[in-house]
Amino acid sequence: MQVANCEHAVNETNPADRDLSSVTVIIPALNESRSLPFVLRDLPRVGRVIVVDNGSTDGTGEIAAAHGAAVVREERRGYGSACLAGMAAIRQSIADNQPAPHIVVFLDGDYSDYPNLLAHLVRPIQDDEADFVLGSRLQGVRETGAMPLESVLGNRLACCLMRHFWRTNYTDLGPFRALEYTALCRLNMQDTNFGWTVEMQIKAAQAGLRIREVPVPYRCRIGVSKISGTLRGAIQAGAKILYTIARYRWQMWWAK
């Protein structure tokens, strides 16, 4: 599966010409009380915003609710666990006879991404040009210090391995991503921690989804990263990403 890279510059900062009422945004958050108000402030009006409080102790959930977001509490720690809890909340809303979203966007709560560019991210799906759109930080403009060197190199290594094994052209494992909802359901996501993003990208290729990348800017986050902010976190994340790639490569080989 080839990834079509979007070469044009990011220029859609005003989403007024886009109807985003069928978009649901999932924001996994662990102790992001300082940054979350800025994220929610900058989001354009969408159908629903779900903040998954992943065991915060700083009032993150209360702040999210005060800003109008639906809050889901997920005590099982892990980025993937939080994302899965957000997806479960969507399924429950559908069971309660609420309409299913057309598009689901995943966005971090640390304000490193630019929420106001959501319309730019979902545009290829709304225009029926893609099923999965990944915001590539490595193709966009990065603020100095926003991505440590080890993060840049780790992303490039992971993308190189996926290119070799699955013939993809990914350039990043960025957290700002959008999927057509039925396509997301087909992926049967399972990872509960650091392997979530790479699992999604591998499964998207395996499922034959139409994949696009769009360049997105990236800035220094508010607060300390749970991954790149500590040596232990960086090592754990890197090891899990490589393990996930090896696992799905082994499954592919075994299936032959």
C-alpha positions in Angstrom: 0.0 0.0 0.0 1.5 3.3 -1.1 1.1 6.5 0.9 0.4 9.6 -1.1 2.3 12.5 0.3 0.7 15.9 0.3 3.2 18.4 -1.1 1.2 21.6 -0.7 1.7 23.9 2.3 -0.7 23.9 5.2 -3.0 26.8 4.5 -6.4 25.9 5.8 -6.4 27.5 9.2 -10.1 28.7 9.0 -12.4 25.7 8.9 -15.5 27.8 8.3 -15.9 26.3 4.8 -16.0 22.8 6.1 -18.8 21.0 7.9 -17.2 19.1 10.7 -20.4 18.0 12.5 -19.8 14.4 11.7 -16.2 14.4 13.2 -15.5 13.0 16.6 -12.2 13.9 18.3 -10.6 11.6 20.8 -8.0 13.2 23.1 -6.1 10.8 25.4 -4.8 12.8 28.4 -2.8 12.1 31.5 -2.1 15.1 33.7 -2.6 17.7 31.0 -4.5 20.4 33.0 -2.1 23.1 31.8 -2.3 22.4 28.1 -5.8 21.0 27.6 -7.6 24.3 27.8 -5.5 25.6 24.8 -6.2 22.4 22.8 -10.0 22.6 23.4 -10.0 26.4 22.7 -8.3 25.9 19.4 -10.4 23.0 18.1 -13.0 24.0 15.5 -16.6 23.1 16.2 -17.0 19.4 15.7 -19.7 16.9 16.4 -18.2 15.6 19.6 -15.0 15.8 21.6 -14.1 12.9 23.9 -11.3 13.5 26.4 -10.1 10.2 28.0 -8.7 10.9 31.4 -6.1 8.2 31.8 -5.8 8.4 35.6 -4.9 12.1 36.0 -4.3 13.6 39.4 -4.3 17.2 38.4 -7.9 17.8 37.5 -7.6 17.1 33.8 -11.0 15.5 33.6 -12.7 18.4 35.4 -11.1 20.9 33.1 -12.2 19.0 30.1 -15.8 18.8 31.3 -15.7 22.6 32.1 -14.8 23.2 28.4 -17.7 21.1 27.1 -15.9 17.9 26.3 -17.3 14.5 27.1 -15.0 12.9 29.7 -14.3 9.2 29.8 -12.2 7.8 32.7 -9.8 5.0 31.9 -7.7 3.9 34.9 -5.7 1.4 33.0 -2.6 3.4 32.1 -1.3 3.5 28.5 -1.8 5.6 25.4 -3.4 2.8 23.5 -5.7 2.1 26.5 -6.9 5.7 26.4 -7.6 5.6 22.7 -9.4 2.3 23.0 -11.6 3.8 25.7 -12.5 6.6 23.5 -13.5 4.2 20.7 -15.6 2.3 23.2 -17.4 5.5 24.1 -18.3 6.0 20.5 -19.7 2.5 20.2 -21.7 3.1 23.4 -23.1 6.3 22.0 -24.2 4.4 18.8 -25.8 1.7 21.0 -27.7 4.6 22.6 -29.1 5.6 19.2 -26.8 8.5 18.6 -25.5 8.8 15.0 -22.1 7.2 14.2 -19.4 9.7 13.2 -18.1 9.8 9.7 -14.5 10.6 10.8 -12.6 10.0 14.0 -9.6 12.2 14.8 -6.9 11.4 17.4 -5.2 14.4 18.9 -2.8 14.6 21.8 -3.7 16.8 24.8 -0.2 18.4 25.2 -0.7 21.3 22.7 2.2 20.2 20.5 -0.1 19.8 17.5 -2.3 22.5 16.0 -5.9 21.7 16.6 -7.1 24.5 14.4 -5.7 22.5 11.4 -8.2 19.7 11.9 -10.2 20.7 8.8 -7.0 20.4 6.8 -6.4 16.9 8.2 -9.8 15.5 7.5 -10.2 17.2 4.0 -9.0 14.1 2.0 -11.5 11.8 3.8 -14.4 14.3 3.3 -13.5 14.5 -0.3 -13.4 10.7 -0.6 -9.7 10.6 -1.5 -8.5 8.7 1.6 -9.6 6.5 4.4 -6.7 7.3 6.7 -4.8 10.6 6.9 -1.7 11.0 8.9 -0.3 14.4 10.0 3.4 14.2 9.3 5.6 16.3 11.6 8.7 15.4 9.6 7.2 16.9 6.5 6.0 20.0 8.3 7.7 22.8 10.1 9.0 21.8 13.6 9.8 24.3 16.3 13.3 23.9 17.6 13.3 21.3 20.4 9.8 20.0 19.7 11.2 16.6 18.6 14.4 15.4 20.2 16.9 13.8 17.8 16.2 10.3 19.2 12.5 10.8 18.3 13.3 11.9 14.8 15.7 8.9 14.2 13.3 6.5 15.9 10.4 7.6 13.6 12.6 7.3 10.5 13.7 3.8 11.5 10.2 2.6 12.1 9.0 4.1 8.8 11.9 2.5 7.0 11.1 -0.9 8.4 7.4 -0.6 7.4 8.4 0.6 4.0 10.6 -2.6 3.6 8.0 -5.0 5.0 4.7 -3.5 3.8 5.7 -1.2 0.9 4.4 1.9 2.6 5.8 5.4 2.3 5.1 6.7 5.8 7.4 9.4 7.0 6.2 9.7 10.6 4.3 8.1 13.5 2.6 11.3 14.3 -0.3 11.4 16.8 -2.5 13.8 14.9 -4.4 11.5 12.6 -7.9 11.0 11.1 -9.7 7.9 10.0 -13.0 7.2 8.3 -15.0 5.5 11.2 -15.9 2.2 9.5 -12.3 1.9 8.3 -11.1 2.4 11.9 -13.4 -0.3 13.1 -12.0 -2.8 10.5 -8.5 -2.4 12.0 -9.5 -4.1 15.2 -7.0 -2.1 17.3 -5.6 -3.8 20.3 -2.3 -2.3 21.6 -2.7 -0.6 25.0 0.5 1.5 25.1 3.4 2.7 22.9 2.7 0.4 20.0 -0.7 2.0 19.2 0.4 4.3 16.4 2.6 1.8 14.5 -0.1 -0.9 14.9 -2.6 1.3 13.2 -0.3 2.2 10.4 0.6 -1.5 9.7 -3.0 -2.6 9.9 -4.0 0.2 7.6 -1.6 -1.0 5.0 -2.6 -4.6 5.4 -6.3 -3.7 5.1 -5.7 -1.8 1.9 -6.9 1.5 3.2 -6.4 4.6 1.0 -3.6 6.4 3.0 -2.6 10.0 2.7 0.0 12.1 4.6 -0.4 15.8 5.0 2.5 18.0 6.5 1.6 19.5 9.8 3.6 21.9 12.0 4.7 20.8 15.5 5.7 22.8 18.5 7.2 22.2 21.9 4.6 20.7 24.2 3.4 22.2 27.4 4.8 20.2 30.3 7.1 17.1 30.2 6.6 14.3 27.7 5.7 10.9 29.1 7.8 9.3 26.3 10.6 11.5 25.1 10.8 13.5 28.3 12.6 10.7 30.1 15.3 8.2 29.1 13.2 5.3 30.4 10.1 6.4 28.5 12.1 6.8 25.3 13.6 3.4 25.6 10.3 1.7 26.4 8.5 3.4 23.6 11.3 2.5 21.1 11.4 -1.1 22.2 7.6 -1.5 21.9 7.5 0.1 18.5 10.2 -2.3 17.2 8.5 -5.2 18.9 5.2 -4.4 17.3 6.8 -4.2 13.8 8.6 -7.5 14.4 5.4 -9.1 15.7 3.3 -8.2 12.6 6.1 -9.1 10.3 6.4 -12.5 11.9 2.6 -13.0 11.6 2.8 -12.1 7.9 5.6 -14.5 7.3 3.9 -17.3 9.3 0.7 -16.8 7.3 2.6 -17.7 4.1 
